[in-house]
Amino acid sequence: MTDLVLKDKTVIISSQYLPLRELLSAIITSGRIYMDGDELWRKQTLANRTFILGANGEQTLSIPIQHTGGVKTPVKEMRISYSQPWSRVHKGALFSAYNTSPFFTFFRDELFEIYDTHPEYLHEFNLALFKCLLKKLKYTGEILEELPQGEYADLRGQLTREEFRESYPGGETYTQVFSSKFPFSSYLSALDCIANTGTV
């Protein structure tokens, strides 16, 4: 899938925590984006986990959620658990991984402020972070608040990193913070590419 196919189109994506670079790269030229919070919650998906590259290699960041007792629940109704200091841990991991990168300092404070608001709902948090990344990328399209009518490109369905590998080609390589220690790592949060290159 290329940005040419989606240029000026309306796209729908699943709710993701700091979405993968491959997804943002595909949709950045689209005209309208809707992040769907009505999909049913599934464990161990990108809805509450993302991947970064730190000093010890790839690292998974996972947001704990409050259990629903097996009741099928839309992502937008999933509550975040703050019984553990995961927010502080995630901010520390992002700081350690990207504070020496060329571009992270330009949006770090705005990003961390979203963590500090301690949103109640996972989708609310995901959407706020997504908007922050798009702002940094100078996205000129529209972020829709409601499910669009008419024609759209439905990019929902790839809910795990493995599913993304099967559906989205890896992007061009770039210099990562720890390139001297590790081979290039793809299918990370778009934050990695934005922090290192300023774009996706």
C-alpha positions as CSV (number, residue, x, y, z in Angstrom):
1,M,0.0,0.0,0.0
2,T,1.5,3.3,-1.0
3,D,0.7,6.9,0.0
4,L,-0.2,7.5,-3.7
5,V,-3.2,5.1,-3.3
6,L,-4.4,7.0,-0.2
7,K,-3.6,10.6,-1.3
8,D,-6.5,12.8,-0.4
9,K,-8.7,9.8,0.5
10,T,-10.7,9.2,3.7
11,V,-9.2,6.4,5.8
12,I,-10.3,4.6,8.9
13,I,-7.7,3.1,11.3
14,S,-7.9,1.0,14.5
15,S,-7.2,2.7,17.8
16,Q,-3.4,2.3,18.4
17,Y,-1.0,3.4,21.2
18,L,1.7,5.5,19.4
19,P,0.9,3.9,16.0
20,L,3.5,2.1,14.0
21,R,5.6,4.1,11.5
22,E,4.4,2.0,8.6
23,L,0.8,3.0,9.3
24,L,1.5,6.7,9.6
25,S,3.7,6.6,6.5
26,A,0.8,5.1,4.6
27,I,-1.9,7.6,5.7
28,I,0.0,10.9,6.0
29,T,-1.1,12.1,2.6
30,S,-4.8,11.1,3.1
31,G,-7.3,13.9,3.3
32,R,-9.3,12.6,6.3
33,I,-8.5,10.1,9.1
34,Y,-10.9,8.5,11.6
35,M,-9.5,6.5,14.5
36,D,-12.1,3.9,15.3
37,G,-12.8,3.4,19.0
38,D,-15.9,1.1,18.4
39,E,-13.9,-2.0,17.5
40,L,-14.1,-4.6,20.2
41,W,-11.2,-4.9,22.6
42,R,-8.7,-7.7,22.0
43,K,-5.8,-8.5,24.3
44,Q,-2.2,-8.2,23.2
45,T,-2.9,-5.8,20.3
46,L,-1.6,-2.4,19.2
47,A,-4.5,-0.8,21.0
48,N,-2.5,-0.7,24.2
49,R,1.1,-1.6,23.2
50,T,3.8,-0.1,21.0
51,F,7.5,-0.7,20.3
52,I,10.5,1.5,20.6
53,L,14.3,1.0,20.3
54,G,16.3,1.7,23.4
55,A,19.8,1.1,24.7
56,N,19.1,-2.6,25.3
57,G,17.3,-3.2,22.0
58,E,13.6,-3.3,21.1
59,Q,11.3,-2.6,24.0
60,T,7.6,-3.2,24.3
61,L,5.5,-0.5,26.1
62,S,2.2,-1.8,27.3
63,I,-0.6,0.2,28.9
64,P,-2.4,-1.8,31.7
65,I,-6.2,-1.7,31.4
66,Q,-9.0,-2.5,33.8
67,H,-10.4,-5.9,33.2
68,T,-14.0,-6.3,32.1
69,G,-14.7,-9.8,33.3
70,G,-14.8,-11.2,29.8
71,V,-17.5,-8.9,28.7
72,K,-17.0,-7.8,25.1
73,T,-16.2,-4.1,25.2
74,P,-15.4,-1.5,22.6
75,V,-11.9,0.0,22.8
76,K,-13.4,3.4,23.6
77,E,-14.9,2.0,26.8
78,M,-11.7,0.4,28.0
79,R,-10.4,2.1,31.1
80,I,-6.8,2.6,31.8
81,S,-5.4,1.2,35.1
82,Y,-3.2,3.4,37.2
83,S,-2.6,0.9,39.9
84,Q,1.0,0.8,38.8
85,P,3.2,3.8,37.7
86,W,3.3,2.8,34.1
87,S,2.9,6.4,32.8
88,R,6.1,7.4,34.6
89,V,7.9,4.2,33.3
90,H,6.8,4.9,29.7
91,K,7.9,8.5,29.8
92,G,11.3,7.4,31.3
93,A,11.7,4.8,28.5
94,L,10.9,7.3,25.8
95,F,13.2,9.9,27.3
96,S,16.1,7.3,27.5
97,A,15.5,6.1,24.0
98,Y,15.1,9.4,22.2
99,N,16.4,12.4,24.2
100,T,19.6,12.4,22.2
101,S,17.7,12.2,18.9
102,P,17.6,15.3,16.6
103,F,13.9,16.0,16.9
104,F,12.4,14.6,20.1
105,T,13.1,17.7,22.1
106,F,10.8,19.7,19.8
107,F,7.7,17.8,20.9
108,R,8.7,15.9,24.0
109,D,7.0,18.3,26.5
110,E,3.7,18.3,24.6
111,L,3.8,14.5,24.4
112,F,4.5,14.1,28.1
113,E,1.8,16.5,29.0
114,I,-0.7,14.1,27.5
115,Y,0.6,11.3,29.8
116,D,0.4,13.7,32.8
117,T,-3.3,14.3,32.2
118,H,-4.0,10.6,33.2
119,P,-6.9,10.0,30.8
120,E,-9.5,7.6,32.0
121,Y,-10.1,5.8,28.7
122,L,-7.6,4.1,26.4
123,H,-9.0,5.4,23.1
124,E,-9.1,8.9,24.4
125,F,-5.4,8.6,25.3
126,N,-4.5,7.0,21.9
127,L,-6.3,9.7,20.0
128,A,-4.6,12.5,21.9
129,L,-1.1,11.0,21.2
130,F,-2.1,10.4,17.6
131,K,-3.1,14.0,17.1
132,C,0.2,15.1,18.7
133,L,2.2,13.0,16.2
134,L,0.2,14.3,13.3
135,K,0.8,17.9,14.5
136,K,4.5,17.3,14.5
137,L,4.3,15.9,11.0
138,K,2.3,19.0,9.9
139,Y,-0.6,16.9,8.7
140,T,-2.9,19.1,6.7
141,G,-5.9,16.9,6.5
142,E,-8.8,16.5,8.9
143,I,-9.1,14.2,11.9
144,L,-12.7,13.1,11.9
145,E,-14.7,12.8,15.1
146,E,-17.4,10.5,13.7
147,L,-17.4,7.5,11.4
148,P,-17.3,8.9,7.9
149,Q,-20.1,8.3,5.4
150,G,-19.5,7.5,1.7
151,E,-16.3,5.9,0.4
152,Y,-13.3,5.3,2.5
153,A,-10.2,3.1,2.8
154,D,-10.7,0.7,5.7
155,L,-7.3,0.0,7.2
156,R,-8.7,-1.7,10.3
157,G,-8.0,-5.3,10.9
158,Q,-4.2,-5.4,11.4
159,L,-4.2,-5.3,15.2
160,T,-0.9,-6.9,16.0
161,R,2.7,-6.1,14.9
162,E,2.8,-9.5,13.1
163,E,-0.3,-8.6,11.1
164,F,1.3,-5.3,10.1
165,R,4.4,-7.1,8.8
166,E,2.2,-9.1,6.5
167,S,0.2,-6.2,5.1
168,Y,2.5,-3.1,5.1
169,P,5.9,-3.0,3.5
170,G,8.8,-1.8,5.8
171,G,9.8,1.8,5.0
172,E,13.2,3.1,4.0
173,T,15.9,2.7,6.7
174,Y,17.2,5.7,8.6
175,T,19.8,6.3,11.3
176,Q,18.4,5.3,14.7
177,V,19.8,6.5,18.0
178,F,21.4,3.1,18.8
179,S,22.3,2.2,15.2
180,S,25.9,1.6,16.3
181,K,24.7,-1.2,18.6
182,F,21.8,-2.8,16.7
183,P,20.8,-3.4,13.1
184,F,18.0,-1.3,11.7
185,S,14.6,-2.1,13.4
186,S,11.4,-1.6,11.6
187,Y,7.7,-1.8,12.7
188,L,8.4,0.5,15.7
189,S,6.2,3.3,16.9
190,A,6.3,6.2,14.4
191,L,7.7,8.1,17.3
192,D,11.1,6.5,16.5
193,C,11.2,7.8,13.0
194,I,9.9,11.2,13.9
195,A,12.4,11.6,16.7
196,N,15.3,10.6,14.4
197,T,14.3,12.2,11.1
198,G,11.4,14.7,11.8
199,T,9.1,12.7,9.5
200,V,7.9,9.2,8.6
